[in-house]
Amino acid sequence: MITFGYISLCAVSPFGPCRKCQGLGFALETTRRGKPKRGKDCRRCRGVGRRLRTGRRIHNAWTRTYRNGTR
């Protein structure tokens, strides 16, 4: 049941939020007064805030391998 839910999630929404920056695309820093400030772009998601889900990455690799094998 959980597997089918994850498969449908990967089909409907192949991109998920980045785990390192929580989907912001950058690191949050604070000034000396304690106010939040935008930091550097996230290296993991390259500043986009979204990453390809693991299940979708596996599906894309399998589809690519199948397509190249049947040509």
Order of alpha helices (4+ residues) and beta strands (2+ residues): alpha-beta-beta-beta-beta-alpha
